[in-house]
Amino acid sequence: MEQNEQSDAAEAVAARRYWTLQFIRLAGIFVTFLGAMMVAGRIEGGALGPVLFVAGPLLFFAVPVLLAKRWKRENP
């Protein structure tokens, strides 16, 4: 019985982490497009556009990797 509860808890943690990573990637895409629209002059943003245009891919690629490494370090 206890094994089943631990399995369910581990599955819930894994699902939460998966969706967290997916949300971060989606946010990275949104930030990139927002920055691109600012750079193109479609919306006002000034100097913030290029910053967002660079920060978006970092958010998409780097943050999920760093989070996964942190989570692996917490639970060896």
N, C-alpha and C positions, 0 to 999 in steps of 0.2 A: 504494500500500500504506500509506504513512504517513498519507494523508488518511483512509483507512478507520479506522485506529487512533485518530486524533484524534476522529473522529466517534463512535466507540464510547466513548471516554473522556468526551466531552462529554455523551453520552446517559446514561452512568452517573452523572455528577455531577447532571444534571437530575433523574433518577429519585430519587436520594438526597435531594436538596433537596425534591422534591415530597412524599416520604414523611415527611420531617422536619416540614414544614408541617402535614401531616395529623395526625401524632402530637401536635403542639402544640395543634391545635384540639380533638382528642379529650381531651387533658388539661385544656383549658379547660372543656369540658363537664363532665367528672368533678369538677373543683374547684368549679364552680358548684353542681352537685347536692349535693355534700358540704356546702358552706356552707349551702345551703337546708335540708338535713336537720338541721343543727346549729341553725339559726335556729328551725325548727319544733319543736325539742325531741325529735326522733326518736333522735338520738344525742348523746352528751355532747360539748361543745366550748366552751361558754361564749362568751367574747368572740371566739374564733377564727372562729365561724360567719359573722358579718357581714363579716369581713375576707376570708374565702374567697369569700363570695357576690359581693363586688365584684372580687376578683382574678381570678376565673374568666372573666368576660367580657373583661377586659383581656387575659388570656392568649389567649383565643379570637380577638379582633379585632386587637389592637395588635401583639402579638409577631410574627405572621407577616408583617405589613406591614413592620415594622422589619427583620426578617431579609431579606426580599426586597430592600429598599432597600440593605442592606449588601452583599448578594451582587451586585447590579447595580453598585455602586460598585467592588467588587473586580475585576470583569471588565467593563470598558467596551465 
